[in-house]
Amino acid sequence: QTTVHLTRKPDSGDIIAFIYTYDIDDQKQMADALTLIARSAYDYIALIDLDQDTLRFLAAPQIGYPVNHPCCYSKFCDHFIKEISDPVEQLKIKTASSTDNIRKQLETKKFLEYTFKGTHHGQRIMKQIRFRPFGQGNSRVLTSRTDISDLTARQEAQQEALQQALNQAQAATAAKSNFLSRMSHDMRTPMNGILGLTELMRDKQHGSDLQSDLDQLEISGRYLLTLINDTLDMSKIENNVLELHPSVFKGIQIFQSLVALTRPNLKKKHIHLEIHADNLPFTYLYIDAGRLQQIVMNIMSNAIKFTPEGGRIDFYMRNIKKTDDVLTDEIIVEDTGVGMA
């Protein structure tokens, strides 16, 4: 509300007094609001005049400077720099907060933000200073300073906790790898014993059914031994280094071993296996038979697992092409199970 009072001479009407009053409640409320905001989040909020090298605080509850009273901006910066004990940070603050740097940076940027760390009265501090153009032209800049020491300390504590959790997880993984390695050694010993006994039994005279069972036992045992040896290579697998160890095998033997490995589970669920391997040129192959078995057995095991009792699995193996000494074959497994996308 604004009021004007005029006092005139009674005879001539000339003005002898002029009184002008206005309500400052709005300005006071604005100042109080700025102070409240600054108290909760800022050391200060101020307006810089780069041409005049002056600083006028709009709110400064944390540093005790008077509001709306201009002071020298450069001297204020020098005072703050002296409070920081680290020489490197002192130079960083001086460069970043200089009027020349602010003016130059704000020619191409709408917003500047710098973070400084140091020690003040023996206590570690972290400050964040922002600059933003104010009004027309580039001479006036709105600035604020925030103490982010507590926030930084919390972030560092969280980072340390995450690192500890990561170290614990890595230690647990290493322990599991060591355990698997030791167990693999322990499992390999009796497995080799089983295979040795199988060879001894084969040398004796037995019926054809027993010989067939021994053949299947040996195939399963050797496949299990391959898996055990893979467990011993856990460190290589963790480092994404998977080695191939090819040898010369009869192609028909590899094919028969794959069928033999699946036969017990097929019989248990009464699943019919239809093999389609017509016109397949079985010959000697230079191949890592263990890896081939692993790939096909993974697919076949899933097919058996998800095919209901009395279902059917079709195993297709056919040659696509032969180039020089390289055979390119294709293996397809189809089943009457639930299927997948």
SERO-4910 file (N, C-alpha, C, O; in steps of 0.05 Angstrom, whole numbers):
BEGIN
 pado doro    nc1    nc2    nc3   cac1   cac2   cac3    cc1    cc2    cc3    oc1    oc2    oc3
  Gln    A     17    -24      0      0      0      0     18     25      0     37     26     15
  Thr    A     11     45    -17     27     69    -20      9     93    -13    -14     94    -22
  Thr    A     19    112      3      4    136     10     21    161      6     45    161     13
  Val    A      8    182     -5     22    208     -9      7    229      7    -17    232      5
  His    A     22    245     23     11    267     40     23    293     30     48    296     29
  Leu    A      6    313     23     15    339     15      5    360     35    -18    360     44
  Thr    A     23    378     43     16    401     60     20    427     44     42    432     35
  Arg    A     -1    443     42      0    468     26     -5    493     44    -16    491     65
  Lys    A      5    515     33     -1    541     47    -31    547     42    -41    544     20
  Pro    A    -44    556     63    -73    562     60    -79    584     40    -99    583     26
  Asp    A    -62    604     39    -68    627     22    -60    622     -7    -76    629    -25
  Ser    A    -37    610    -12    -27    608    -40    -31    579    -51    -31    575    -75
  Gly    A    -33    560    -33    -35    532    -43     -8    520    -49     -7    497    -59
  Asp    A     14    534    -44     41    523    -50     46    499    -31     38    499     -8
  Ile    A     60    478    -43     66    454    -27     90    461     -8    111    469    -17
  Ile    A     86    457     18    107    462     37    117    436     49    138    436     63
  Ala    A    102    414     45    112    388     55    101    366     37     79    367     27
  Phe    A    119    345     34    112    322     17    120    297     32    144    293     38
  Ile    A    101    280     39    107    255     53     98    231     36     75    230     28
  Tyr    A    116    213     32    111    189     15    116    164     32    138    161     42
  Thr    A     96    148     35     99    123     51     91     99     34     73    101     16
  Tyr    A    104     76     38     97     51     24    101     27     43    116     28     62
  Asp    A     86      7     36     85    -17     53    109    -35     45    112    -42     21
  Ile    A    126    -42     64    149    -59     58    145    -88     67    164   -103     68
  Asp    A    120    -95     72    115   -123     81    124   -143     60    135   -163     66
  Asp    A    118   -137     34    125   -156     13    155   -160     11    165   -183      9
  Gln    A    170   -138     13    199   -140     12    210   -155     36    228   -171     33
  Lys    A    198   -150     59    207   -163     83    201   -193     81    218   -210     89
  Gln    A    177   -200     71    170   -228     68    189   -242     48    197   -265     52
  Met    A    196   -228     27    215   -239      7    242   -244     20    254   -265     16
  Ala    A    252   -225     36    277   -228     49    277   -250     69    296   -266     71
  Asp    A    254   -252     84    252   -274    104    251   -301     90    263   -320    100
  Ala    A    238   -303     67    236   -328     52    264   -337     42    271   -360     44
  Leu    A    279   -317     31    306   -323     22    323   -333     45    339   -352     42
  Thr    A    321   -320     68    337   -328     91    330   -356    100    347   -372    107
  Leu    A    304   -362    100    295   -389    108    306   -410     89    315   -431     97
  Ile    A    304   -404     62    315   -423     43    345   -427     46    355   -449     46
  Ala    A    359   -404     49    388   -405     51    396   -420     76    416   -435     76
  Arg    A    381   -417     98    389   -429    123    387   -460    121    403   -474    134
  Ser    A    369   -470    105    365   -499    103    384   -511     82    389   -535     84
  Ala    A    394   -496     63    409   -508     41    435   -494     34    452   -506     22
  Tyr    A    437   -468     40    459   -452     29    475   -438     51    464   -431     72
  Asp    A    501   -433     45    516   -415     62    507   -386     57    505   -370     75
  Tyr    A    502   -381     31    492   -355     24    480   -355     -4    486   -374    -20
  Ile    A    464   -335    -10    455   -329    -37    461   -300    -42    454   -283    -26
  Ala    A    474   -293    -64    483   -266    -68    482   -258    -97    480   -275   -115
  Leu    A    485   -232   -102    485   -221   -129    511   -207   -134    520   -190   -118
  Ile    A    525   -215   -156    551   -204   -162    548   -184   -185    534   -190   -205
  Asp    A    561   -161   -183    563   -142   -205    592   -144   -215    610   -134   -202
  Leu    A    595   -157   -238    622   -162   -248    636   -136   -256    660   -134   -253
  Asp    A    621   -117   -267    633    -92   -275    643    -76   -251    665    -64   -252
  Gln    A    628    -76   -229    635    -60   -206    651    -77   -186    661    -66   -166
  Asp    A    654   -103   -190    668   -120   -171    655   -119   -143    669   -117   -123
  Thr    A    629   -120   -143    615   -119   -117    598   -143   -113    590   -157   -132
  Leu    A    592   -148    -88    576   -171    -80    555   -162    -60    561   -149    -40
  Arg    A    529   -168    -66    508   -160    -48    493   -185    -39    481   -199    -56
  Phe    A    493   -191    -14    480   -215     -3    450   -212     -2    440   -192     10
  Leu    A    436   -231    -13    407   -232    -11    399   -248     14    378   -243     26
  Ala    A    416   -267     21    412   -283     46    439   -295     52    452   -306     35
  Ala    A    447   -293     78    473   -304     86    472   -314    115    487   -303    131
  Pro    A    455   -333    121    452   -341    149    475   -356    161    480   -356    185
  Gln    A    491   -369    143    512   -386    154    539   -371    158    556   -380    172
  Ile    A    542   -348    145    567   -334    147    564   -307    161    585   -294    167
  Gly    A    540   -298    166    536   -274    182    540   -248    169    544   -228    182
  Tyr    A    541   -247    142    544   -222    128    518   -207    127    497   -219    125
  Pro    A    519   -180    128    494   -164    127    481   -166     99    495   -167     79
  Val    A    455   -167     99    439   -169     74    436   -141     61    432   -121     75
  Asn    A    438   -141     34    433   -117     18    454    -95     22    450    -73     13
  His    A    476   -102     34    499    -83     37    521    -92     19    533   -113     24
  Pro    A    527    -77     -2    548    -87    -21    576    -87     -8    582    -70      9
  Cys    A    592   -107    -17    619   -108     -8    636   -115    -33    625   -121    -54
  Cys    A    662   -115    -30    680   -121    -52    681   -151    -57    687   -166    -39
  Tyr    A    674   -159    -81    672   -187    -87    700   -201    -86    703   -222    -76
  Ser    A    720   -187    -98    747   -199    -98    758   -203    -70    770   -224    -65
  Lys    A    754   -184    -52    763   -187    -25    749   -209    -10    761   -223      6
  Phe    A    723   -212    -16    708   -234     -4    719   -261    -12    722   -279      4
  Cys    A    726   -263    -39    737   -288    -49    764   -294    -36    770   -316    -28
  Asp    A    781   -273    -33    807   -276    -21    804   -286      8    820   -302     17
  His    A    785   -276     22    780   -284     50    773   -313     51    782   -328     68
  Phe    A    755   -322     33    747   -350     32    771   -368     25    774   -390     36
  Ile    A    787   -359      6    810   -375     -3    829   -380     20    841   -401     23
  Lys    A    834   -359     37    852   -362     59    842   -382     80    858   -393     95
  Glu    A    816   -387     81    805   -406    100    811   -435     91    809   -453    108
  Ile    A    818   -439     66    823   -466     56    853   -471     58    869   -455     48
  Ser    A    860   -493     70    888   -498     76    903   -510     52    928   -507     50
  Asp    A    889   -524     34    903   -538     12    910   -518    -10    892   -505    -21
  Pro    A    936   -515    -16    945   -496    -37    933   -502    -65    927   -483    -80
  Val    A    930   -527    -71    919   -535    -97    890   -525    -99    882   -515   -120
  Glu    A    875   -529    -78    847   -521    -78    845   -490    -78    826   -479    -89
  Gln    A    864   -477    -64    864   -448    -64    867   -437    -92    852   -418   -100
  Leu    A    885   -448   -108    889   -439   -135    864   -446   -152    856   -430   -169
  Lys    A    852   -469   -148    828   -477   -162    805   -457   -157    791   -449   -175
  Ile    A    802   -450   -132    780   -431   -124    785   -404   -137    767   -391   -148
  Lys    A    810   -394   -135    817   -368   -145    812   -365   -175    802   -345   -184
  Thr    A    819   -387   -189    815   -386   -218    786   -388   -225    776   -373   -243
  Ala    A    771   -405   -212    743   -410   -219    725   -386   -212    707   -380   -227
  Ser    A    731   -373   -190    714   -351   -180    722   -323   -189    709   -304   -182
  Ser    A    743   -321   -205    751   -295   -215    729   -283   -234    716   -298   -248
  Thr    A    727   -257   -234    706   -244   -250    712   -250   -280    693   -253   -296
  Asp    A    737   -251   -288    744   -256   -316    734   -284   -324    723   -287   -346
  Asn    A    739   -303   -307    731   -331   -314    701   -334   -315    690   -346   -332
  Ile    A    687   -321   -295    658   -323   -295    646   -310   -320    628   -322   -332
  Arg    A    656   -287   -327    645   -273   -350    650   -289   -376    633   -292   -393
  Lys    A    675   -300   -378    681   -315   -402    665   -341   -404    655   -348   -426
  Gln    A    662   -356   -382    648   -381   -382    618   -377   -388    606   -393   -402
  Leu    A    606   -356   -376    578   -352   -380    570   -340   -407    547   -337   -413
  Glu    A    590   -335   -424    585   -327   -451    574   -350   -467    558   -347   -486
  Thr    A    582   -375   -460    573   -399   -475    557   -418   -457    546   -437   -468
  Lys    A    556   -413   -432    542   -431   -414    520   -416   -398    523   -392   -393
  Lys    A    499   -430   -391    478   -418   -376    481   -422   -346    467   -411   -330
  Phe    A    501   -439   -339    503   -446   -311    531   -456   -305    542   -472   -321
  Leu    A    543   -447   -283    570   -456   -275    568   -469   -247    552   -460   -230
  Glu    A    584   -490   -243    584   -504   -217    612   -514   -212    624   -528   -228
  Tyr    A    622   -508   -188    649   -517   -180    647   -529   -152    631   -520   -135
  Thr    A    663   -550   -147    664   -563   -121    693   -560   -111    712   -565   -125
  Phe    A    695   -552    -85    721   -549    -72    722   -564    -46    702   -567    -32
  Lys    A    746   -574    -40    749   -588    -14    773   -576      0    791   -564    -12
  Gly    A    773   -579     26    795   -569     42    791   -574     71    774   -589     79
  Thr    A    806   -559     87    804   -561    117    800   -534    128    815   -515    123
  His    A    779   -531    144    772   -505    156    771   -509    186    754   -524    197
  His    A    789   -495    201    790   -498    230    794   -528    238    782   -537    257
  Gly    A    811   -542    223    817   -570    229    796   -590    221    799   -613    226
  Gln    A    775   -580    208    753   -598    200    751   -599    170    753   -579    156
  Arg    A    748   -623    159    747   -627    131    720   -616    120    699   -622    132
  Ile    A    721   -601     99    697   -589     87    696   -594     57    716   -599     45
  Met    A    672   -592     47    668   -594     18    646   -574     10    624   -574     21
  Lys    A    653   -556     -8    635   -534    -16    629   -536    -45    645   -545    -62
  Gln    A    605   -527    -52    596   -526    -80    586   -498    -86    569   -487    -72
  Ile    A    598   -485   -106    592   -457   -113    580   -457   -141    590   -469   -159
  Arg    A    558   -442   -144    544   -440   -169    542   -411   -178    541   -393   -162
  Phe    A    542   -407   -205    539   -381   -217    519   -383   -239    519   -402   -255
  Arg    A    501   -363   -241    481   -363   -262    476   -333   -269    473   -316   -252
  Pro    A    473   -327   -296    468   -299   -304    441   -290   -292    423   -305   -288
  Phe    A    440   -263   -286    417   -252   -274    409   -227   -289    424   -208   -291
  Gly    A    385   -227   -301    376   -203   -316    388   -202   -343    400   -221   -353
  Gln    A    386   -178   -355    397   -173   -382    427   -168   -380    438   -160   -360
  Gly    A    440   -175   -403    469   -170   -404    484   -192   -389    472   -212   -381
  Asn    A    510   -188   -385    526   -209   -372    542   -197   -349    562   -209   -341
  Ser    A    533   -175   -339    548   -162   -317    539   -171   -289    554   -171   -270
  Arg    A    513   -179   -287    503   -187   -261    499   -218   -260    489   -230   -279
  Val    A    509   -230   -238    509   -259   -236    498   -266   -208    506   -255   -188
  Leu    A    480   -285   -208    469   -296   -183    487   -319   -174    493   -337   -190
  Thr    A    496   -319   -149    514   -340   -140    504   -351   -113    489   -338    -98
  Ser    A    512   -376   -108    505   -388    -82    527   -408    -75    542   -418    -92
  Arg    A    529   -413    -49    549   -432    -39    535   -451    -20    520   -444     -3
  Thr    A    541   -477    -25    528   -498     -9    549   -516      4    569   -522     -8
  Asp    A    545   -523     29    562   -541     43    552   -570     38    531   -577     47
  Ile    A    569   -585     24    561   -613     17    579   -633     32    581   -656     23
  Ser    A    590   -624     54    609   -642     69    594   -667     78    604   -689     75
  Asp    A    570   -664     91    556   -687    101    547   -706     78    548   -730     81
  Leu    A    538   -694     56    529   -710     33    552   -726     22    549   -749     16
  Thr    A    576   -713     20    599   -727      9    608   -749     28    615   -771     19
  Ala    A    606   -744     54    614   -764     73    595   -789     71    604   -812     73
  Arg    A    569   -783     68    550   -806     65    556   -821     40    554   -846     39
  Gln    A    561   -807     18    567   -821     -8    592   -838     -5    593   -860    -16
  Glu    A    613   -827      8    637   -842     12    632   -867     29    644   -888     24
  Ala    A    616   -864     50    609   -886     67    594   -908     51    599   -932     54
  Gln    A    575   -899     34    561   -918     17    579   -932     -2    577   -956     -7
  Gln    A    598   -917    -14    617   -928    -33    635   -949    -19    641   -970    -30
  Glu    A    643   -943      6    660   -961     21    644   -987     28    655  -1009     26
  Ala    A    618   -983     35    602  -1006     41    598  -1024     16    599  -1048     18
  Leu    A    594  -1011     -7    591  -1026    -32    616  -1041    -39    616  -1064    -48
  Gln    A    639  -1028    -34    665  -1041    -40    669  -1065    -22    679  -1086    -30
  Gln    A    662  -1062      4    664  -1084     23    646  -1108     14    654  -1131     15
  Ala    A    622  -1101      5    603  -1122     -4    615  -1136    -29    613  -1160    -31
  Leu    A    627  -1120    -47    639  -1131    -71    662  -1150    -63    665  -1172    -74
  Asn    A    679  -1141    -45    701  -1157    -36    692  -1183    -24    703  -1205    -28
  Gln    A    670  -1182     -8    659  -1206      5    648  -1225    -17    652  -1249    -15
  Ala    A    635  -1213    -37    624  -1230    -59    646  -1244    -74    644  -1267    -82
  Gln    A    668  -1228    -80    690  -1240    -94    704  -1261    -78    712  -1282    -88
  Ala    A    706  -1257    -52    718  -1277    -34    701  -1302    -34    711  -1324    -34
  Ala    A    674  -1299    -33    656  -1322    -33    658  -1337    -60    658  -1362    -60
  Thr    A    661  -1322    -82    664  -1335   -108    690  -1351   -109    691  -1373   -119
  Ala    A    711  -1339    -98    737  -1353    -98    736  -1378    -81    747  -1399    -88
  Ala    A    722  -1376    -58    719  -1399    -41    704  -1421    -55    711  -1445    -52
  Lys    A    682  -1414    -69    667  -1434    -84    684  -1447   -105    683  -1472   -109
  Ser    A    700  -1431   -119    717  -1442   -140    738  -1462   -128    743  -1483   -139
  Asn    A    749  -1454   -105    768  -1472    -92    755  -1497    -83    766  -1519    -85
  Phe    A    731  -1495    -73    716  -1518    -64    710  -1537    -87    714  -1561    -85
  Leu    A    700  -1526   -109    694  -1542   -133    720  -1556   -143    719  -1579   -152
  Ser    A    742  -1541   -143    767  -1553   -152    775  -1577   -135    783  -1597   -146
  Arg    A    773  -1573   -109    781  -1595    -91    762  -1619    -94    771  -1642    -95
  Met    A    736  -1613    -96    716  -1635    -99    720  -1649   -125    716  -1674   -127
  Ser    A    728  -1634   -146    732  -1647   -172    755  -1667   -171    753  -1689   -182
  His    A    776  -1660   -157    798  -1679   -153    788  -1704   -138    795  -1726   -145
  Asp    A    772  -1699   -117    762  -1722   -101    744  -1739   -118    744  -1764   -115
  Met    A    727  -1727   -136    709  -1743   -152    723  -1758   -174    715  -1780   -182
  Arg    A    744  -1747   -184    758  -1759   -207    771  -1786   -199    772  -1804   -215
  Thr    A    780  -1788   -174    793  -1812   -166    775  -1837   -167    782  -1856   -179
  Pro    A    751  -1836   -153    733  -1859   -156    723  -1863   -184    717  -1886   -192
  Met    A    720  -1841   -199    710  -1844   -226    729  -1859   -244    722  -1876   -260
  Asn    A    755  -1854   -240    775  -1869   -255    775  -1898   -246    780  -1916   -262
  Gly    A    769  -1902   -220    768  -1930   -210    745  -1945   -223    748  -1968   -230
  Ile    A    722  -1932   -226    699  -1945   -239    705  -1952   -268    699  -1974   -277
  Leu    A    718  -1934   -282    725  -1940   -310    745  -1962   -312    744  -1979   -330
  Gly    A    764  -1963   -293    784  -1985   -293    771  -2012   -288    778  -2031   -301
  Leu    A    752  -2013   -269    738  -2038   -264    721  -2046   -288    719  -2070   -294
  Thr    A    710  -2027   -302    694  -2033   -326    712  -2047   -347    703  -2066   -359
  Glu    A    736  -2037   -350    755  -2050   -369    762  -2078   -361    763  -2096   -378
  Leu    A    766  -2082   -335    773  -2109   -325    749  -2128   -330    754  -2151   -338
  Met    A    725  -2119   -325    701  -2136   -329    697  -2143   -358    688  -2164   -365
  Arg    A    704  -2124   -376    700  -2128   -404    719  -2151   -414    711  -2165   -433
  Asp    A    742  -2153   -402    761  -2174   -411    752  -2202   -404    761  -2222   -415
  Lys    A    733  -2204   -385    723  -2230   -377    699  -2239   -396    687  -2222   -409
  Gln    A    694  -2264   -397    672  -2274   -414    645  -2269   -401    640  -2280   -379
  His    A    628  -2254   -414    601  -2249   -403    582  -2250   -426    590  -2251   -450
  Gly    A    556  -2249   -420    536  -2250   -441    535  -2223   -456    546  -2203   -447
  Ser    A    521  -2224   -478    519  -2200   -495    505  -2177   -481    512  -2154   -485
  Asp    A    484  -2183   -465    470  -2162   -451    488  -2148   -431    487  -2123   -429
  Leu    A    504  -2163   -417    522  -2151   -398    543  -2134   -412    550  -2113   -402
  Gln    A    553  -2144   -435    572  -2128   -450    560  -2101   -459    573  -2081   -458
  Ser    A    535  -2102   -467    521  -2077   -475    518  -2058   -452    522  -2034   -455
  Asp    A    512  -2069   -428    510  -2052   -404    537  -2040   -397    538  -2017   -389
  Leu    A    558  -2056   -400    585  -2046   -394    592  -2024   -413    605  -2004   -406
  Asp    A    585  -2027   -439    590  -2006   -458    577  -1980   -450    589  -1958   -451
  Gln    A    552  -1982   -443    537  -1958   -435    549  -1946   -409    550  -1922   -407
  Leu    A    557  -1963   -391    569  -1954   -366    595  -1939   -371    600  -1918   -359
  Glu    A    611  -1949   -390    636  -1936   -396    631  -1909   -410    645  -1890   -404
  Ile    A    612  -1908   -428    606  -1883   -442    597  -1862   -422    606  -1839   -423
  Ser    A    579  -1870   -404    569  -1851   -384    592  -1842   -366    594  -1818   -359
  Gly    A    609  -1861   -358    631  -1854   -340    650  -1835   -353    660  -1816   -340
  Arg    A    657  -1840   -378    676  -1822   -392    664  -1794   -396    678  -1774   -394
  Tyr    A    638  -1793   -401    625  -1767   -403    625  -1752   -377    631  -1728   -376
  Leu    A    620  -1766   -355    621  -1754   -328    649  -1745   -322    652  -1724   -310
  Leu    A    669  -1760   -330    697  -1753   -325    703  -1727   -340    718  -1710   -330
  Thr    A    692  -1723   -364    696  -1699   -379    685  -1675   -364    698  -1654   -363
  Leu    A    661  -1678   -352    649  -1657   -337    665  -1650   -312    668  -1627   -305
  Ile    A    676  -1671   -299    692  -1667   -276    717  -1651   -283    726  -1633   -269
  Asn    A    730  -1659   -305    754  -1644   -314    748  -1615   -320    764  -1598   -315
  Asp    A    724  -1610   -331    716  -1582   -336    714  -1566   -310    721  -1543   -310
  Thr    A    705  -1579   -289    703  -1565   -264    731  -1557   -254    734  -1536   -242
  Leu    A    751  -1573   -260    778  -1566   -253    788  -1542   -268    806  -1528   -259
  Asp    A    776  -1536   -291    783  -1513   -307    766  -1489   -300    764  -1471   -317
  Met    A    755  -1488   -276    737  -1466   -268    751  -1439   -271    738  -1420   -280
  Ser    A    776  -1437   -263    790  -1412   -265    792  -1402   -294    790  -1378   -299
  Lys    A    795  -1421   -313    797  -1413   -341    769  -1403   -351    767  -1384   -366
  Ile    A    748  -1417   -341    721  -1409   -350    714  -1382   -339    702  -1366   -353
  Glu    A    722  -1376   -314    717  -1350   -302    731  -1327   -317    721  -1305   -318
  Asn    A    753  -1334   -330    768  -1314   -346    761  -1315   -375    775  -1304   -392
  Asn    A    738  -1328   -381    729  -1330   -409    749  -1343   -428    751  -1335   -451
  Val    A    765  -1361   -417    784  -1376   -433    776  -1405   -433    782  -1420   -415
  Leu    A    762  -1414   -454    753  -1441   -456    769  -1455   -479    767  -1447   -502
  Glu    A    784  -1475   -471    802  -1488   -490    789  -1512   -503    773  -1526   -491
  Leu    A    796  -1517   -528    787  -1541   -542    811  -1561   -544    834  -1553   -547
  His    A    804  -1587   -540    825  -1607   -541    816  -1629   -561    806  -1650   -553
  Pro    A    819  -1623   -587    810  -1643   -607    828  -1667   -609    852  -1666   -604
  Ser    A    815  -1690   -616    830  -1714   -621    815  -1729   -644    794  -1720   -653
  Val    A    828  -1750   -653    816  -1765   -675    797  -1786   -664    804  -1802   -647
  Phe    A    772  -1785   -673    751  -1803   -664    736  -1814   -689    735  -1802   -710
  Lys    A    725  -1838   -685    706  -1848   -705    680  -1833   -702    669  -1831   -680
  Gly    A    670  -1822   -724    645  -1807   -723    622  -1823   -712    605  -1813   -697
  Ile    A    621  -1849   -720    598  -1866   -712    599  -1870   -682    578  -1873   -669
  Gln    A    623  -1871   -670    625  -1876   -641    615  -1852   -626    601  -1855   -605
  Ile    A    621  -1828   -635    610  -1804   -622    580  -1803   -623    567  -1797   -604
  Phe    A    570  -1810   -646    540  -1810   -650    527  -1831   -632    507  -1825   -619
  Gln    A    539  -1855   -631    528  -1876   -614    530  -1869   -584    512  -1876   -569
  Ser    A    551  -1855   -577    554  -1848   -548    533  -1828   -540    523  -1829   -518
  Leu    A    526  -1809   -559    505  -1790   -552    478  -1804   -548    463  -1797   -530
  Val    A    473  -1824   -565    448  -1839   -562    448  -1855   -536    428  -1856   -522
  Ala    A    471  -1867   -530    473  -1883   -506    469  -1867   -480    458  -1876   -461
  Leu    A    479  -1842   -480    477  -1826   -456    448  -1818   -450    441  -1814   -427
  Thr    A    432  -1816   -470    404  -1808   -466    385  -1831   -462    362  -1827   -452
  Arg    A    394  -1855   -468    375  -1878   -468    362  -1883   -440    338  -1889   -439
  Pro    A    377  -1882   -418    365  -1888   -392    341  -1870   -386    320  -1879   -377
  Asn    A    345  -1844   -390    323  -1825   -384    300  -1827   -404    277  -1823   -396
  Leu    A    306  -1834   -429    285  -1839   -448    268  -1863   -440    243  -1862   -441
  Lys    A    281  -1884   -431    267  -1908   -422    250  -1903   -397    228  -1914   -395
  Lys    A    261  -1887   -379    246  -1881   -354    220  -1867   -359    201  -1872   -345
  Lys    A    219  -1848   -379    195  -1833   -385    179  -1844   -409    160  -1832   -418
  His    A    189  -1867   -419    175  -1880   -441    172  -1861   -465    151  -1859   -478
  Ile    A    194  -1847   -471    195  -1828   -493    207  -1843   -517    228  -1855   -515
  His    A    195  -1841   -540    205  -1853   -564    224  -1834   -578    218  -1811   -584
  Leu    A    249  -1844   -583    269  -1828   -597    271  -1839   -626    277  -1862   -631
  Glu    A    267  -1821   -645    269  -1827   -673    294  -1814   -684    297  -1789   -682
  Ile    A    312  -1830   -695    338  -1819   -704    337  -1817   -735    330  -1836   -748
  His    A    344  -1794   -745    345  -1789   -774    373  -1782   -781    382  -1759   -778
  Ala    A    388  -1802   -791    416  -1797   -798    422  -1810   -825    444  -1822   -829
  Asp    A    403  -1809   -843    407  -1822   -869    428  -1807   -886    430  -1782   -885
  Asn    A    443  -1823   -900    463  -1812   -919    484  -1795   -905    496  -1777   -917
  Leu    A    488  -1800   -879    509  -1784   -865    536  -1797   -868    539  -1821   -862
  Pro    A    555  -1783   -879    582  -1795   -884    598  -1798   -859    614  -1780   -852
  Phe    A    593  -1820   -844    609  -1825   -819    638  -1831   -827    643  -1849   -844
  Thr    A    656  -1817   -815    684  -1822   -821    700  -1814   -796    688  -1808   -775
  Tyr    A    726  -1815   -798    742  -1806   -776    742  -1776   -774    744  -1762   -794
  Leu    A    739  -1766   -750    737  -1737   -745    759  -1728   -726    765  -1741   -707
  Tyr    A    769  -1704   -732    788  -1691   -713    771  -1670   -698    766  -1648   -709
  Ile    A    763  -1676   -673    742  -1660   -660    745  -1663   -630    756  -1683   -620
  Asp    A    736  -1642   -615    734  -1644   -586    708  -1658   -580    687  -1644   -578
  Ala    A    709  -1684   -577    684  -1699   -573    670  -1692   -547    645  -1692   -546
  Gly    A    685  -1685   -527    672  -1677   -501    655  -1652   -504    633  -1651   -493
  Arg    A    665  -1633   -518    650  -1608   -522    624  -1613   -539    603  -1603   -533
  Leu    A    627  -1630   -559    604  -1636   -576    583  -1651   -559    559  -1645   -561
  Gln    A    592  -1669   -542    574  -1683   -524    559  -1664   -506    535  -1666   -501
  Gln    A    574  -1645   -495    562  -1626   -476    540  -1610   -490    518  -1606   -479
  Ile    A    545  -1600   -514    526  -1584   -528    500  -1600   -534    478  -1591   -527
  Val    A    504  -1623   -546    481  -1639   -554    466  -1650   -529    441  -1651   -529
  Met    A    481  -1657   -508    468  -1668   -484    452  -1646   -470    431  -1652   -458
  Asn    A    461  -1622   -470    445  -1600   -459    418  -1598   -473    397  -1595   -460
  Ile    A    419  -1599   -499    394  -1596   -515    376  -1621   -510    352  -1618   -506
  Met    A    388  -1644   -512    373  -1669   -508    361  -1671   -480    338  -1680   -477
  Ser    A    376  -1663   -460    367  -1665   -432    342  -1647   -429    323  -1654   -415
  Asn    A    343  -1623   -441    320  -1606   -439    296  -1618   -454    273  -1616   -445
  Ala    A    301  -1630   -477    279  -1642   -492    266  -1664   -475    242  -1667   -475
  Ile    A    282  -1681   -462    272  -1703   -446    257  -1691   -422    235  -1701   -414
  Lys    A    268  -1671   -409    256  -1659   -385    228  -1648   -391    210  -1652   -374
  Phe    A    225  -1634   -413    200  -1620   -419    181  -1636   -437    160  -1625   -445
  Thr    A    188  -1660   -444    170  -1677   -460    155  -1695   -441    168  -1709   -425
  Pro    A    129  -1696   -442    113  -1713   -424    118  -1743   -430    127  -1750   -451
  Glu    A    111  -1759   -410    113  -1788   -414     98  -1797   -438     76  -1789   -444
  Gly    A    111  -1816   -453     98  -1826   -477    102  -1808   -501     90  -1813   -522
  Gly    A    117  -1786   -498    121  -1767   -520    142  -1777   -540    150  -1800   -540
  Arg    A    150  -1759   -557    168  -1766   -579    189  -1744   -583    184  -1720   -581
  Ile    A    214  -1753   -588    236  -1735   -595    247  -1744   -621    254  -1768   -625
  Asp    A    251  -1725   -640    264  -1731   -666    291  -1719   -666    294  -1695   -661
  Phe    A    311  -1735   -671    339  -1726   -672    349  -1727   -701    351  -1749   -712
  Tyr    A    353  -1704   -712    362  -1702   -740    392  -1695   -741    401  -1677   -727
  Met    A    407  -1710   -757    435  -1704   -761    441  -1709   -790    439  -1731   -801
  Arg    A    448  -1687   -804    453  -1690   -832    476  -1672   -841    483  -1652   -828
  Asn    A    488  -1680   -863    511  -1665   -874    500  -1643   -892    484  -1648   -910
  Ile    A    511  -1618   -888    503  -1596   -905    521  -1593   -929    513  -1590   -952
  Lys    A    547  -1594   -923    567  -1592   -945    594  -1604   -936    599  -1607   -912
  Lys    A    610  -1609   -955    637  -1619   -950    656  -1603   -967    654  -1603   -992
  Thr    A    674  -1589   -954    694  -1572   -968    722  -1581   -961    730  -1579   -937
  Asp    A    736  -1591   -980    763  -1603   -975    761  -1624   -953    747  -1644   -957
  Asp    A    774  -1619   -930    773  -1639   -909    754  -1630   -886    756  -1641   -864
  Val    A    736  -1611   -891    718  -1601   -870    690  -1610   -876    679  -1605   -898
  Leu    A    677  -1623   -856    649  -1631   -858    633  -1611   -842    639  -1604   -819
  Thr    A    612  -1601   -854    593  -1583   -841    567  -1598   -837    552  -1603   -856
  Asp    A    562  -1606   -812    538  -1622   -805    518  -1604   -790    525  -1584   -778
  Glu    A    493  -1613   -790    472  -1599   -776    457  -1618   -758    450  -1640   -766
  Ile    A    453  -1610   -733    438  -1627   -713    413  -1611   -705    415  -1588   -696
  Ile    A    390  -1624   -707    365  -1612   -699    351  -1631   -680    349  -1655   -685
  Val    A    341  -1620   -658    326  -1636   -639    297  -1624   -637    294  -1601   -631
  Glu    A    278  -1641   -643    250  -1633   -641    236  -1651   -621    242  -1675   -619
  Asp    A    217  -1639   -605    203  -1656   -586    174  -1648   -584    166  -1627   -595
  Thr    A    158  -1664   -571    129  -1658   -568    123  -1646   -541    101  -1648   -531
  Gly    A    143  -1632   -530    139  -1619   -504    126  -1592   -507    113  -1586   -527
  Val    A    128  -1575   -486    113  -1550   -485    124  -1530   -505    110  -1511   -513
  Gly    A    149  -1533   -514    160  -1514   -533    168  -1488   -520    163  -1483   -496
  Met    A    181  -1471   -536    190  -1444   -526    191  -1425   -550    191  -1434   -573
  Ala    A    192  -1399   -543    193  -1379   -564    218  -1382   -580    223  -1367   -599
***
